[in-house]
Amino acid sequence: MERIRAPKRITLISTGGTIASRWQGTGYAADAGGDTVLASAAVPDGVAVEVVDLFNVNSSRMTSERQLTLLRTVREVLADPDVDGIVVTHGTDTLEESAFLLDLHHDDPRPVVFTGAQKPLGAADGDGPGNMYDALQVAASVRDLGVLVVFDGRVHAARGTVKTQTLAANAFADPSAGPLGRLGFGRVDIRTEVSRPAPLPAPHDGAEIPRVDIVMHHSDADPTLFEAALAAGARGIVLVATGAGNATPEFVDAVEAAVRRGVLVAVSTRVPAGPLAEIYTGGGAVDLVAAGAVLSGTLRPGQTRIAVLAALLAEADPDAAPVTRADLLRRLIAAPLPESDAADEKAA
């Protein structure tokens, strides 16, 4: 007699976004609950879904407080050993930040899979139902991959994956690497291994959320906005530099003064792909690192900010192992270079 397999138990955590958005008379806004979003999609065979309505916002309104609430909720759901995985529906504007924050703290072999949509709920050619189906399938199929982003038939690691298209269906990619795998014909095909630093413990409930700002360098830029962030109380700043991490001597002076005051400064880049590197002086990455800034590797500005935030929250944990916040930030940022970049560095 053939044994009947128990269905895989997947929890859907609904947070809003385009996948939950409907017409409001002048534009779209998230207002549909998780059950409604789930009902728009087919559910893979052998999967049972339970819905948690956490909040319902357009993700441009995402906050660190909401992201930490999501992190705590994921951990509470995974406290049930009978849960096989989690799907999080999320708006695409800040999905990359929320997914990366959870990945930095995720210490469970069971997957947390983020998905969403580029077209609103009920659109005749909407992409939400297909993305939902794929995310459920991945959540029921994989382990030991950390937090994932599933969109348009591709499976991405949270780390490095950013929104690269404002409106097109293939909204997400890791510009410095590539997808972990693809979906098709009822299969999840994972082709690449995931490298992640050791996960951080979850921040203590009630921990003060530090202010972390992003400031961009450009032609004619000066440190005025950088210094305004300091005056506003920023405990961390991400400088979005040009090229492989370059600014001006004036920014170097501002960074050095901020680091002396105990502010954690990271340098990212406005360039879509590739690692940062200490190549140039005269205000370049060589000087910024000497001033105390930490280069962000292949992380782009939004995820670099999340790494700074996580490092500051971990530093505030009274049970945390003693380590400088800059060293902790370097550990959170560290990841192997894509093969092509690693080969270029070796050749150099």
C-alpha positions in Angstrom: 0.0 0.0 0.0 1.4 3.4 -1.0 2.2 5.7 1.8 0.5 9.1 1.7 2.9 11.9 2.3 2.0 14.7 4.7 1.8 18.0 2.9 4.6 20.5 3.4 3.6 23.2 5.8 4.5 26.7 4.5 3.6 29.9 6.3 2.8 32.9 4.2 3.7 36.2 5.9 1.9 39.0 4.1 3.4 42.6 4.3 1.7 44.4 1.4 3.3 45.7 -1.7 2.1 45.6 -5.3 1.2 42.0 -5.0 -1.5 43.1 -2.5 -2.4 46.4 -4.2 -5.7 47.5 -5.7 -6.9 50.7 -7.4 -7.7 53.5 -5.0 -9.1 56.0 -7.4 -5.9 57.9 -8.1 -3.3 55.2 -7.9 -2.6 51.8 -6.5 -2.0 51.0 -2.8 -1.6 47.8 -0.7 -4.9 46.9 0.9 -5.5 43.2 0.3 -4.9 40.6 3.0 -2.7 37.5 2.7 -5.7 35.2 2.1 -6.8 37.3 -0.8 -3.3 37.4 -2.3 -3.0 33.6 -1.9 -6.4 33.0 -3.5 -5.1 34.6 -6.7 -2.5 31.9 -7.2 -2.4 28.2 -7.6 -0.8 26.3 -4.7 1.7 23.5 -5.6 0.6 19.9 -5.0 1.6 18.7 -1.6 1.7 22.1 0.0 -0.5 23.4 2.8 -0.4 27.2 3.5 -1.1 29.1 6.6 -1.4 32.9 6.4 0.0 35.5 8.8 -1.1 39.1 8.0 1.7 41.1 9.5 1.1 44.6 8.0 -0.1 46.0 4.7 2.0 48.8 3.3 3.6 49.9 0.1 7.3 49.0 0.7 8.5 52.5 0.0 7.0 53.1 3.5 9.1 50.3 5.0 10.9 51.1 8.3 13.6 49.5 10.3 11.0 48.9 13.1 8.8 47.0 10.7 11.7 45.0 9.3 12.7 44.0 12.9 9.0 43.0 13.5 9.2 40.8 10.4 12.5 39.3 11.7 10.9 38.4 15.0 7.8 37.0 13.4 9.9 34.7 11.1 11.7 33.4 14.2 8.4 32.9 16.0 7.0 30.9 13.1 10.1 28.8 12.8 9.9 27.9 16.5 7.3 25.4 15.3 9.3 22.4 14.1 6.4 21.2 11.9 6.8 24.3 9.7 8.8 23.5 6.5 9.4 27.0 5.2 8.2 30.6 5.0 7.2 32.8 2.1 7.1 36.5 2.6 5.2 38.7 0.2 6.7 42.2 0.1 6.8 45.3 -2.0 9.6 45.4 -4.5 10.9 48.9 -3.6 12.7 47.8 -0.4 12.4 44.0 -0.7 16.2 43.7 -1.1 16.8 45.5 2.3 14.3 43.4 4.3 15.5 40.1 2.7 19.1 40.9 3.5 18.4 41.9 7.1 16.7 38.6 7.7 19.5 36.7 5.9 22.1 38.3 8.3 20.2 36.8 11.2 18.8 33.6 9.7 20.1 30.6 11.6 17.7 27.8 10.5 18.1 25.3 7.6 14.5 26.0 6.6 14.1 28.6 3.8 12.6 32.0 4.0 11.5 33.1 0.5 10.6 36.6 -0.5 8.5 37.4 -3.5 6.2 40.1 -4.8 4.9 41.5 -8.1 5.4 44.2 -10.6 1.7 44.4 -11.5 -1.2 44.8 -9.1 -3.5 42.2 -7.7 -6.2 41.2 -10.3 -4.3 42.5 -13.4 -5.2 40.3 -16.3 -1.5 39.8 -17.1 -0.3 40.0 -13.5 2.9 38.3 -12.4 1.9 37.9 -8.8 0.2 34.5 -9.1 3.2 32.9 -10.9 5.7 34.4 -8.4 3.6 33.2 -5.5 3.4 29.6 -6.9 7.2 29.6 -7.5 8.0 30.9 -4.1 5.8 28.3 -2.4 7.4 25.6 -4.5 10.9 26.8 -3.5 10.0 27.1 0.2 8.8 23.5 0.1 11.8 22.1 -1.7 15.1 23.6 -0.5 17.2 23.8 2.7 20.4 25.4 3.9 20.3 28.3 1.4 19.4 31.1 3.8 16.9 33.8 2.8 16.0 33.8 -0.9 14.3 36.0 -3.5 12.1 34.3 -6.0 10.9 36.3 -9.0 10.2 35.7 -12.6 11.2 32.1 -12.6 14.6 32.7 -10.9 15.9 31.9 -7.5 18.3 34.5 -6.0 20.3 34.7 -2.8 19.2 37.6 -0.6 22.8 38.9 -0.4 23.7 41.0 -3.4 20.3 40.8 -5.0 18.8 44.2 -5.8 15.9 45.6 -7.9 17.3 46.3 -11.3 14.1 47.0 -13.3 11.5 49.6 -12.3 8.6 48.0 -14.1 9.7 44.9 -16.0 8.8 41.4 -14.7 12.4 40.3 -14.2 12.8 42.9 -11.5 15.6 41.4 -9.4 19.2 40.3 -10.1 22.6 40.2 -8.5 24.6 42.4 -10.9 27.9 41.1 -9.6 27.0 37.4 -9.7 23.8 35.8 -11.0 20.9 33.7 -9.9 21.2 30.6 -7.7 18.9 28.7 -10.0 15.7 28.6 -11.9 12.2 27.1 -11.9 10.4 25.3 -14.6 8.4 22.2 -15.5 7.6 21.6 -11.8 11.3 21.6 -10.8 13.5 23.8 -8.7 17.0 23.7 -10.2 19.7 25.2 -7.9 23.0 25.5 -9.7 25.1 27.6 -7.3 26.2 27.3 -3.7 25.5 30.0 -1.2 28.2 31.6 0.9 27.0 33.4 4.1 28.8 34.7 7.2 27.8 33.2 10.6 24.3 34.5 11.4 23.9 37.2 14.0 21.6 36.6 17.0 18.3 38.5 16.8 18.4 42.0 18.3 16.9 42.3 21.7 13.3 43.3 21.9 13.0 47.0 22.6 16.6 47.7 21.3 17.0 51.3 20.2 17.1 51.5 16.5 20.1 53.7 15.4 19.8 56.2 12.7 21.8 55.1 9.5 21.8 57.5 6.5 23.0 57.3 2.9 24.8 60.1 1.3 25.8 60.2 -2.4 29.0 61.6 -4.0 28.7 63.2 -7.4 30.4 65.9 -9.5 30.6 69.1 -7.4 29.6 67.2 -4.2 30.9 68.4 -0.9 30.4 66.9 2.6 27.4 69.2 3.5 24.8 66.4 3.5 27.3 64.0 5.2 27.7 66.5 8.0 23.9 67.1 8.1 23.4 63.4 8.7 25.8 63.6 11.6 24.0 66.6 13.0 20.7 64.7 12.7 22.1 62.0 15.0 23.3 59.4 12.5 25.4 56.6 14.2 26.1 55.1 10.8 26.6 56.6 7.3 26.9 54.9 3.9 28.8 57.0 1.5 27.8 56.2 -2.1 31.0 56.8 -3.9 31.9 56.8 -7.6 33.8 54.0 -9.4 35.4 51.4 -7.1 34.9 53.6 -4.1 36.2 57.1 -4.7 35.3 60.6 -3.5 37.3 63.7 -2.6 39.8 64.8 0.0 37.0 66.8 1.7 35.0 63.7 2.1 38.0 61.9 3.5 38.3 64.6 6.2 34.6 64.3 7.0 34.8 60.5 7.3 37.9 60.7 9.5 36.1 63.2 11.8 33.0 61.1 11.9 34.9 57.9 12.8 36.7 59.7 15.6 33.2 60.5 17.0 32.3 56.8 17.0 30.2 56.9 13.8 30.4 53.7 11.7 31.1 54.7 8.0 30.8 52.3 5.1 31.6 53.1 1.4 29.4 51.7 -1.4 29.2 52.7 -5.0 26.7 54.0 -7.5 28.1 51.7 -10.2 25.7 48.7 -10.7 28.2 45.8 -10.6 31.6 44.8 -9.3 33.6 45.1 -6.1 35.0 48.1 -4.4 38.8 48.3 -4.3 41.6 50.4 -2.8 43.2 51.7 -6.0 43.1 55.5 -5.9 44.4 58.1 -3.5 43.5 61.9 -3.7 40.2 61.2 -2.0 39.8 57.7 -3.4 39.2 54.4 -1.6 42.8 54.2 -0.4 42.3 57.4 1.6 38.7 56.6 2.7 39.9 53.3 4.2 42.8 55.0 5.9 40.3 57.4 7.4 38.4 54.5 9.0 35.7 53.7 6.4 34.8 50.1 5.5 34.4 49.1 1.9 31.2 47.3 1.1 32.5 44.6 -1.3 29.8 43.9 -3.8 26.9 45.1 -1.7 25.1 48.1 -3.1 23.9 51.1 -1.0 20.6 49.8 0.4 22.1 46.5 1.6 25.2 48.2 2.8 23.0 50.3 5.0 21.4 47.2 6.4 24.8 45.7 7.2 25.7 48.9 9.1 22.4 48.8 10.9 22.9 45.1 11.9 26.4 45.8 13.1 25.2 48.7 15.3 22.3 46.6 16.7 24.7 43.7 17.4 27.1 46.0 19.2 24.4 47.2 21.5 23.6 43.6 22.5 25.0 43.1 26.1 25.5 39.4 25.3 27.5 39.9 22.1 31.1 38.8 21.9 33.6 41.6 22.1 34.5 42.8 18.6 34.9 46.2 17.1 31.9 47.3 15.1 34.1 47.9 12.0 35.4 44.4 12.2 31.9 43.1 12.6 30.8 45.1 9.6 33.7 43.7 7.6 32.5 40.2 8.5 28.9 40.9 7.5 30.1 42.3 4.2 32.6 39.6 3.4 31.7 37.3 0.6 33.7 35.6 -2.2 34.2 37.6 -5.3 32.3 36.3 -8.4 34.6 34.0 -10.4 35.4 36.5 -13.1 36.4 39.2 -10.6 38.4 36.7 -8.6 40.3 35.7 -11.7 40.9 39.3 -12.6 42.3 40.0 -9.1 44.6 36.9 -9.3 45.9 38.0 -12.7 46.6 41.5 -11.4 
